[in-house]
Amino acid sequence: MSYIRHEEFIRQFGEKVRQMRENRGITQQELALRTGMSRNQVSRIERGEINTSISVVFELAKGLECEVGELFSSGDRNSGQGL
């Protein structure tokens, strides 16, 4: 099987992380400290530059104090679709 990379989904995921972080009044540096990542890695995730791992998604959810699934939801509960 070849490597799969869905650019639009990765970009949307990063935007969701940024939106949730900003809504909570958390800086990239604070999220980095909460997750054990570098601020640069948080920034690259938010810009959709890296295809991150499930373990990193789990740490982001903990750092943002949310459920993992919230990072994949569009916020429109009626649409039935995620990002």
Biopython code that builds the backbone (N, CA, C, O; Angstrom):
import numpy as np
from Bio.PDB.StructureBuilder import StructureBuilder

atoms = [
    (1, "MET", "N", (0.848, -1.181, 0.000)),
    (1, "MET", "CA", (0.000, 0.000, 0.000)),
    (1, "MET", "C", (0.890, 1.240, 0.000)),
    (1, "MET", "O", (1.907, 1.277, 0.694)),
    (2, "SER", "N", (0.522, 2.226, -0.754)),
    (2, "SER", "CA", (1.313, 3.455, -0.819)),
    (2, "SER", "C", (0.928, 4.401, 0.317)),
    (2, "SER", "O", (-0.129, 4.266, 0.934)),
    (3, "TYR", "N", (1.804, 5.347, 0.570)),
    (3, "TYR", "CA", (1.578, 6.359, 1.599)),
    (3, "TYR", "C", (0.396, 7.230, 1.204)),
    (3, "TYR", "O", (0.318, 7.695, 0.067)),
    (4, "ILE", "N", (-0.520, 7.452, 2.131)),
    (4, "ILE", "CA", (-1.709, 8.252, 1.870)),
    (4, "ILE", "C", (-1.596, 9.572, 2.633)),
    (4, "ILE", "O", (-1.305, 9.585, 3.829)),
    (5, "ARG", "N", (-1.825, 10.664, 1.937)),
    (5, "ARG", "CA", (-1.777, 11.987, 2.563)),
    (5, "ARG", "C", (-2.909, 12.814, 1.967)),
    (5, "ARG", "O", (-2.901, 13.118, 0.774)),
    (6, "HIS", "N", (-3.859, 13.168, 2.781)),
    (6, "HIS", "CA", (-5.014, 13.941, 2.337)),
    (6, "HIS", "C", (-4.801, 15.394, 2.764)),
    (6, "HIS", "O", (-5.107, 15.770, 3.895)),
    (7, "GLU", "N", (-4.278, 16.199, 1.854)),
    (7, "GLU", "CA", (-3.867, 17.576, 2.157)),
    (7, "GLU", "C", (-4.985, 18.426, 2.757)),
    (7, "GLU", "O", (-4.761, 19.129, 3.742)),
    (8, "GLU", "N", (-6.162, 18.372, 2.188)),
    (8, "GLU", "CA", (-7.270, 19.206, 2.669)),
    (8, "GLU", "C", (-7.669, 18.819, 4.093)),
    (8, "GLU", "O", (-7.914, 19.693, 4.925)),
    (9, "PHE", "N", (-7.735, 17.546, 4.371)),
    (9, "PHE", "CA", (-8.100, 17.096, 5.717)),
    (9, "PHE", "C", (-7.049, 17.542, 6.734)),
    (9, "PHE", "O", (-7.391, 17.988, 7.829)),
    (10, "ILE", "N", (-5.774, 17.421, 6.369)),
    (10, "ILE", "CA", (-4.685, 17.829, 7.267)),
    (10, "ILE", "C", (-4.781, 19.333, 7.543)),
    (10, "ILE", "O", (-4.593, 19.769, 8.679)),
    (11, "ARG", "N", (-5.070, 20.120, 6.511)),
    (11, "ARG", "CA", (-5.219, 21.571, 6.676)),
    (11, "ARG", "C", (-6.407, 21.900, 7.575)),
    (11, "ARG", "O", (-6.299, 22.754, 8.456)),
    (12, "GLN", "N", (-7.533, 21.233, 7.361)),
    (12, "GLN", "CA", (-8.727, 21.472, 8.168)),
    (12, "GLN", "C", (-8.505, 21.061, 9.623)),
    (12, "GLN", "O", (-8.958, 21.741, 10.543)),
    (13, "PHE", "N", (-7.810, 19.952, 9.819)),
    (13, "PHE", "CA", (-7.500, 19.515, 11.183)),
    (13, "PHE", "C", (-6.669, 20.587, 11.893)),
    (13, "PHE", "O", (-6.950, 20.934, 13.040)),
    (14, "GLY", "N", (-5.657, 21.105, 11.216)),
    (14, "GLY", "CA", (-4.826, 22.154, 11.803)),
    (14, "GLY", "C", (-5.619, 23.397, 12.150)),
    (14, "GLY", "O", (-5.410, 24.003, 13.202)),
    (15, "GLU", "N", (-6.526, 23.776, 11.269)),
    (15, "GLU", "CA", (-7.378, 24.936, 11.537)),
    (15, "GLU", "C", (-8.249, 24.696, 12.773)),
    (15, "GLU", "O", (-8.463, 25.604, 13.576)),
    (16, "LYS", "N", (-8.743, 23.476, 12.914)),
    (16, "LYS", "CA", (-9.577, 23.142, 14.072)),
    (16, "LYS", "C", (-8.766, 23.244, 15.362)),
    (16, "LYS", "O", (-9.248, 23.784, 16.357)),
    (17, "VAL", "N", (-7.537, 22.725, 15.348)),
    (17, "VAL", "CA", (-6.671, 22.822, 16.525)),
    (17, "VAL", "C", (-6.451, 24.292, 16.872)),
    (17, "VAL", "O", (-6.588, 24.677, 18.034)),
    (18, "ARG", "N", (-6.114, 25.115, 15.888)),
    (18, "ARG", "CA", (-5.880, 26.537, 16.114)),
    (18, "ARG", "C", (-7.124, 27.222, 16.673)),
    (18, "ARG", "O", (-7.036, 27.996, 17.626)),
    (19, "GLN", "N", (-8.275, 26.937, 16.083)),
    (19, "GLN", "CA", (-9.530, 27.530, 16.530)),
    (19, "GLN", "C", (-9.816, 27.170, 17.990)),
    (19, "GLN", "O", (-10.168, 28.035, 18.792)),
    (20, "MET", "N", (-9.665, 25.914, 18.319)),
    (20, "MET", "CA", (-9.940, 25.482, 19.697)),
    (20, "MET", "C", (-8.935, 26.099, 20.665)),
    (20, "MET", "O", (-9.301, 26.515, 21.764)),
    (21, "ARG", "N", (-7.678, 26.158, 20.259)),
    (21, "ARG", "CA", (-6.651, 26.763, 21.119)),
    (21, "ARG", "C", (-6.966, 28.229, 21.374)),
    (21, "ARG", "O", (-6.933, 28.686, 22.517)),
    (22, "GLU", "N", (-7.270, 28.961, 20.321)),
    (22, "GLU", "CA", (-7.568, 30.390, 20.464)),
    (22, "GLU", "C", (-8.843, 30.626, 21.261)),
    (22, "GLU", "O", (-8.904, 31.563, 22.057)),
    (23, "ASN", "N", (-9.860, 29.797, 21.062)),
    (23, "ASN", "CA", (-11.109, 29.931, 21.823)),
    (23, "ASN", "C", (-10.895, 29.727, 23.310)),
    (23, "ASN", "O", (-11.660, 30.236, 24.129)),
    (24, "ARG", "N", (-9.856, 28.982, 23.661)),
    (24, "ARG", "CA", (-9.539, 28.735, 25.064)),
    (24, "ARG", "C", (-8.523, 29.735, 25.612)),
    (24, "ARG", "O", (-8.159, 29.677, 26.787)),
    (25, "GLY", "N", (-8.074, 30.636, 24.772)),
    (25, "GLY", "CA", (-7.114, 31.649, 25.199)),
    (25, "GLY", "C", (-5.734, 31.086, 25.505)),
    (25, "GLY", "O", (-5.023, 31.593, 26.373)),
    (26, "ILE", "N", (-5.362, 30.026, 24.780)),
    (26, "ILE", "CA", (-4.085, 29.357, 24.997)),
    (26, "ILE", "C", (-3.136, 29.750, 23.865)),
    (26, "ILE", "O", (-3.533, 29.750, 22.700)),
    (27, "THR", "N", (-1.902, 30.081, 24.192)),
    (27, "THR", "CA", (-0.904, 30.367, 23.165)),
    (27, "THR", "C", (-0.339, 29.057, 22.623)),
    (27, "THR", "O", (-0.511, 27.993, 23.218)),
    (28, "GLN", "N", (0.334, 29.159, 21.489)),
    (28, "GLN", "CA", (1.010, 27.977, 20.954)),
    (28, "GLN", "C", (2.041, 27.463, 21.952)),
    (28, "GLN", "O", (2.198, 26.254, 22.123)),
    (29, "GLN", "N", (2.741, 28.384, 22.608)),
    (29, "GLN", "CA", (3.757, 27.973, 23.579)),
    (29, "GLN", "C", (3.130, 27.220, 24.744)),
    (29, "GLN", "O", (3.672, 26.211, 25.195)),
    (30, "GLU", "N", (1.995, 27.700, 25.231)),
    (30, "GLU", "CA", (1.312, 27.021, 26.341)),
    (30, "GLU", "C", (0.848, 25.629, 25.913)),
    (30, "GLU", "O", (0.997, 24.667, 26.666)),
    (31, "LEU", "N", (0.288, 25.519, 24.713)),
    (31, "LEU", "CA", (-0.137, 24.202, 24.234)),
    (31, "LEU", "C", (1.065, 23.281, 24.092)),
    (31, "LEU", "O", (0.991, 22.096, 24.415)),
    (32, "ALA", "N", (2.162, 23.825, 23.611)),
    (32, "ALA", "CA", (3.387, 23.029, 23.497)),
    (32, "ALA", "C", (3.818, 22.503, 24.858)),
    (32, "ALA", "O", (4.175, 21.332, 24.988)),
    (33, "LEU", "N", (3.787, 23.356, 25.866)),
    (33, "LEU", "CA", (4.168, 22.929, 27.221)),
    (33, "LEU", "C", (3.215, 21.859, 27.758)),
    (33, "LEU", "O", (3.646, 20.909, 28.411)),
    (34, "ARG", "N", (1.928, 22.016, 27.482)),
    (34, "ARG", "CA", (0.928, 21.051, 27.962)),
    (34, "ARG", "C", (1.075, 19.686, 27.298)),
    (34, "ARG", "O", (0.734, 18.661, 27.889)),
    (35, "THR", "N", (1.580, 19.677, 26.080)),
    (35, "THR", "CA", (1.638, 18.433, 25.302)),
    (35, "THR", "C", (3.024, 17.808, 25.239)),
    (35, "THR", "O", (3.166, 16.648, 24.853)),
    (36, "GLY", "N", (4.043, 18.568, 25.616)),
    (36, "GLY", "CA", (5.407, 18.064, 25.503)),
    (36, "GLY", "C", (5.985, 18.195, 24.105)),
    (36, "GLY", "O", (7.026, 17.614, 23.799)),
    (37, "MET", "N", (5.311, 18.956, 23.262)),
    (37, "MET", "CA", (5.793, 19.208, 21.902)),
    (37, "MET", "C", (6.548, 20.524, 21.887)),
    (37, "MET", "O", (6.519, 21.279, 22.859)),
    (38, "SER", "N", (7.218, 20.792, 20.788)),
    (38, "SER", "CA", (7.822, 22.109, 20.606)),
    (38, "SER", "C", (6.747, 23.057, 20.070)),
    (38, "SER", "O", (5.760, 22.623, 19.476)),
    (39, "ARG", "N", (6.953, 24.343, 20.288)),
    (39, "ARG", "CA", (6.022, 25.333, 19.736)),
    (39, "ARG", "C", (6.032, 25.249, 18.213)),
    (39, "ARG", "O", (5.001, 25.449, 17.571)),
    (40, "ASN", "N", (7.181, 24.958, 17.641)),
    (40, "ASN", "CA", (7.297, 24.824, 16.194)),
    (40, "ASN", "C", (6.420, 23.679, 15.677)),
    (40, "ASN", "O", (5.784, 23.811, 14.631)),
    (41, "GLN", "N", (6.383, 22.570, 16.399)),
    (41, "GLN", "CA", (5.547, 21.449, 15.965)),
    (41, "GLN", "C", (4.072, 21.829, 16.029)),
    (41, "GLN", "O", (3.313, 21.512, 15.113)),
    (42, "VAL", "N", (3.657, 22.504, 17.097)),
    (42, "VAL", "CA", (2.269, 22.954, 17.202)),
    (42, "VAL", "C", (1.941, 23.873, 16.029)),
    (42, "VAL", "O", (0.887, 23.738, 15.407)),
    (43, "SER", "N", (2.832, 24.796, 15.730)),
    (43, "SER", "CA", (2.627, 25.724, 14.625)),
    (43, "SER", "C", (2.499, 24.987, 13.295)),
    (43, "SER", "O", (1.619, 25.304, 12.495)),
    (44, "ARG", "N", (3.352, 24.023, 13.057)),
    (44, "ARG", "CA", (3.316, 23.264, 11.802)),
    (44, "ARG", "C", (2.028, 22.444, 11.683)),
    (44, "ARG", "O", (1.487, 22.308, 10.585)),
    (45, "ILE", "N", (1.536, 21.900, 12.789)),
    (45, "ILE", "CA", (0.262, 21.169, 12.783)),
    (45, "ILE", "C", (-0.858, 22.132, 12.415)),
    (45, "ILE", "O", (-1.686, 21.830, 11.555)),
    (46, "GLU", "N", (-0.883, 23.302, 13.073)),
    (46, "GLU", "CA", (-1.943, 24.278, 12.815)),
    (46, "GLU", "C", (-1.931, 24.788, 11.375)),
    (46, "GLU", "O", (-2.986, 25.117, 10.833)),
    (47, "ARG", "N", (-0.776, 24.857, 10.757)),
    (47, "ARG", "CA", (-0.685, 25.302, 9.367)),
    (47, "ARG", "C", (-0.909, 24.172, 8.376)),
    (47, "ARG", "O", (-0.893, 24.400, 7.166)),
    (48, "GLY", "N", (-1.118, 22.960, 8.866)),
    (48, "GLY", "CA", (-1.376, 21.828, 7.989)),
    (48, "GLY", "C", (-0.147, 21.358, 7.247)),
    (48, "GLY", "O", (-0.257, 20.780, 6.165)),
    (49, "GLU", "N", (1.014, 21.596, 7.809)),
    (49, "GLU", "CA", (2.263, 21.215, 7.152)),
    (49, "GLU", "C", (2.681, 19.782, 7.440)),
    (49, "GLU", "O", (3.434, 19.188, 6.668)),
    (50, "ILE", "N", (2.200, 19.219, 8.547)),
    (50, "ILE", "CA", (2.605, 17.854, 8.885)),
    (50, "ILE", "C", (1.390, 16.975, 9.128)),
    (50, "ILE", "O", (0.373, 17.412, 9.667)),
    (51, "ASN", "N", (1.527, 15.738, 8.718)),
    (51, "ASN", "CA", (0.512, 14.716, 8.913)),
    (51, "ASN", "C", (0.835, 14.038, 10.239)),
    (51, "ASN", "O", (1.689, 13.153, 10.298)),
    (52, "THR", "N", (0.163, 14.447, 11.281)),
    (52, "THR", "CA", (0.532, 14.045, 12.630)),
    (52, "THR", "C", (0.004, 12.660, 13.001)),
    (52, "THR", "O", (-0.880, 12.126, 12.331)),
    (53, "SER", "N", (0.543, 12.091, 14.056)),
    (53, "SER", "CA", (0.178, 10.739, 14.484)),
    (53, "SER", "C", (-1.033, 10.745, 15.422)),
    (53, "SER", "O", (-1.424, 11.784, 15.954)),
    (54, "ILE", "N", (-1.597, 9.590, 15.602)),
    (54, "ILE", "CA", (-2.725, 9.427, 16.522)),
    (54, "ILE", "C", (-2.297, 9.778, 17.943)),
    (54, "ILE", "O", (-3.075, 10.369, 18.692)),
    (55, "SER", "N", (-1.079, 9.426, 18.320)),
    (55, "SER", "CA", (-0.588, 9.741, 19.663)),
    (55, "SER", "C", (-0.509, 11.248, 19.877)),
    (55, "SER", "O", (-0.818, 11.738, 20.963)),
    (56, "VAL", "N", (-0.100, 11.977, 18.853)),
    (56, "VAL", "CA", (-0.028, 13.436, 18.966)),
    (56, "VAL", "C", (-1.440, 14.015, 19.051)),
    (56, "VAL", "O", (-1.672, 14.956, 19.810)),
    (57, "VAL", "N", (-2.369, 13.476, 18.297)),
    (57, "VAL", "CA", (-3.762, 13.929, 18.379)),
    (57, "VAL", "C", (-4.277, 13.734, 19.800)),
    (57, "VAL", "O", (-4.951, 14.611, 20.341)),
    (58, "PHE", "N", (-3.968, 12.602, 20.402)),
    (58, "PHE", "CA", (-4.385, 12.327, 21.779)),
    (58, "PHE", "C", (-3.802, 13.371, 22.733)),
    (58, "PHE", "O", (-4.512, 13.872, 23.605)),
    (59, "GLU", "N", (-2.516, 13.704, 22.578)),
    (59, "GLU", "CA", (-1.879, 14.709, 23.430)),
    (59, "GLU", "C", (-2.477, 16.095, 23.207)),
    (59, "GLU", "O", (-2.650, 16.854, 24.161)),
    (60, "LEU", "N", (-2.794, 16.433, 21.959)),
    (60, "LEU", "CA", (-3.431, 17.714, 21.678)),
    (60, "LEU", "C", (-4.785, 17.812, 22.383)),
    (60, "LEU", "O", (-5.116, 18.845, 22.964)),
    (61, "ALA", "N", (-5.559, 16.740, 22.327)),
    (61, "ALA", "CA", (-6.862, 16.731, 23.003)),
    (61, "ALA", "C", (-6.694, 16.928, 24.502)),
    (61, "ALA", "O", (-7.441, 17.691, 25.114)),
    (62, "LYS", "N", (-5.726, 16.251, 25.095)),
    (62, "LYS", "CA", (-5.472, 16.444, 26.531)),
    (62, "LYS", "C", (-5.070, 17.886, 26.812)),
    (62, "LYS", "O", (-5.560, 18.498, 27.761)),
    (63, "GLY", "N", (-4.178, 18.426, 25.986)),
    (63, "GLY", "CA", (-3.711, 19.794, 26.179)),
    (63, "GLY", "C", (-4.806, 20.832, 26.009)),
    (63, "GLY", "O", (-4.786, 21.875, 26.662)),
    (64, "LEU", "N", (-5.762, 20.548, 25.134)),
    (64, "LEU", "CA", (-6.882, 21.456, 24.893)),
    (64, "LEU", "C", (-8.070, 21.153, 25.806)),
    (64, "LEU", "O", (-9.091, 21.841, 25.767)),
    (65, "GLU", "N", (-7.919, 20.114, 26.626)),
    (65, "GLU", "CA", (-8.985, 19.682, 27.552)),
    (65, "GLU", "C", (-10.291, 19.441, 26.800)),
    (65, "GLU", "O", (-11.336, 20.005, 27.123)),
    (66, "CYS", "N", (-10.191, 18.580, 25.783)),
    (66, "CYS", "CA", (-11.369, 18.228, 25.002)),
    (66, "CYS", "C", (-11.311, 16.737, 24.669)),
    (66, "CYS", "O", (-10.311, 16.068, 24.928)),
    (67, "GLU", "N", (-12.374, 16.244, 24.106)),
    (67, "GLU", "CA", (-12.410, 14.874, 23.631)),
    (67, "GLU", "C", (-11.705, 14.801, 22.277)),
    (67, "GLU", "O", (-11.750, 15.758, 21.505)),
    (68, "VAL", "N", (-11.070, 13.697, 21.992)),
    (68, "VAL", "CA", (-10.372, 13.526, 20.718)),
    (68, "VAL", "C", (-11.317, 13.811, 19.543)),
    (68, "VAL", "O", (-10.927, 14.472, 18.581)),
    (69, "GLY", "N", (-12.523, 13.327, 19.619)),
    (69, "GLY", "CA", (-13.483, 13.504, 18.532)),
    (69, "GLY", "C", (-13.797, 14.957, 18.218)),
    (69, "GLY", "O", (-14.134, 15.286, 17.081)),
    (70, "GLU", "N", (-13.690, 15.834, 19.218)),
    (70, "GLU", "CA", (-13.954, 17.252, 18.988)),
    (70, "GLU", "C", (-12.962, 17.853, 18.002)),
    (70, "GLU", "O", (-13.288, 18.807, 17.296)),
    (71, "LEU", "N", (-11.763, 17.307, 17.950)),
    (71, "LEU", "CA", (-10.752, 17.809, 17.025)),
    (71, "LEU", "C", (-11.091, 17.472, 15.576)),
    (71, "LEU", "O", (-10.518, 18.048, 14.651)),
    (72, "PHE", "N", (-12.019, 16.544, 15.381)),
    (72, "PHE", "CA", (-12.403, 16.122, 14.039)),
    (72, "PHE", "C", (-13.799, 16.581, 13.655)),
    (72, "PHE", "O", (-14.247, 16.316, 12.539)),
    (73, "SER", "N", (-14.501, 17.266, 14.559)),
    (73, "SER", "CA", (-15.862, 17.691, 14.253)),
    (73, "SER", "C", (-15.848, 19.069, 13.621)),
    (73, "SER", "O", (-14.992, 19.901, 13.922)),
    (74, "SER", "N", (-16.802, 19.292, 12.749)),
    (74, "SER", "CA", (-16.898, 20.580, 12.066)),
    (74, "SER", "C", (-17.621, 21.603, 12.923)),
    (74, "SER", "O", (-17.578, 22.798, 12.628)),
    (75, "GLY", "N", (-18.283, 21.155, 13.975)),
    (75, "GLY", "CA", (-19.060, 22.073, 14.803)),
    (75, "GLY", "C", (-20.509, 22.128, 14.393)),
    (75, "GLY", "O", (-21.348, 22.610, 15.154)),
    (76, "ASP", "N", (-20.825, 21.643, 13.197)),
    (76, "ASP", "CA", (-22.197, 21.605, 12.701)),
    (76, "ASP", "C", (-22.744, 20.208, 12.947)),
    (76, "ASP", "O", (-22.561, 19.310, 12.125)),
    (77, "ARG", "N", (-23.407, 20.028, 14.063)),
    (77, "ARG", "CA", (-23.881, 18.710, 14.454)),
    (77, "ARG", "C", (-24.964, 18.177, 13.521)),
    (77, "ARG", "O", (-25.208, 16.971, 13.483)),
    (78, "ASN", "N", (-25.608, 19.056, 12.777)),
    (78, "ASN", "CA", (-26.685, 18.629, 11.892)),
    (78, "ASN", "C", (-26.177, 18.111, 10.554)),
    (78, "ASN", "O", (-26.918, 17.446, 9.830)),
    (79, "SER", "N", (-24.945, 18.402, 10.220)),
    (79, "SER", "CA", (-24.449, 18.014, 8.897)),
    (79, "SER", "C", (-24.134, 16.525, 8.812)),
    (79, "SER", "O", (-24.172, 15.936, 7.732)),
    (80, "GLY", "N", (-23.818, 15.913, 9.970)),
    (80, "GLY", "CA", (-23.480, 14.506, 9.970)),
    (80, "GLY", "C", (-22.081, 14.242, 9.441)),
    (80, "GLY", "O", (-21.689, 13.089, 9.260)),
    (81, "GLN", "N", (-21.334, 15.297, 9.195)),
    (81, "GLN", "CA", (-19.999, 15.125, 8.645)),
    (81, "GLN", "C", (-18.977, 15.739, 9.591)),
    (81, "GLN", "O", (-19.268, 16.676, 10.336)),
    (82, "GLY", "N", (-17.784, 15.186, 9.538)),
    (82, "GLY", "CA", (-16.684, 15.752, 10.279)),
    (82, "GLY", "C", (-16.004, 16.819, 9.453)),
    (82, "GLY", "O", (-16.627, 17.478, 8.620)),
    (83, "LEU", "N", (-14.714, 16.978, 9.698)),
    (83, "LEU", "CA", (-13.949, 17.984, 8.973)),
    (83, "LEU", "C", (-14.181, 17.850, 7.500)),
    (83, "LEU", "O", (-13.620, 18.614, 6.715)),
]
sb = StructureBuilder()
sb.init_structure("model")
sb.init_model(0)
sb.init_chain("A")
sb.init_seg("    ")
for serial, (resi, resn, name, xyz) in enumerate(atoms, 1):
    if name == "N":
        sb.init_residue(resn, " ", resi, " ")
    sb.init_atom(name, np.array(xyz, "f"), 0.0, 1.0, " ", f" {name:<3s}", serial, name[0])
structure = sb.get_structure()
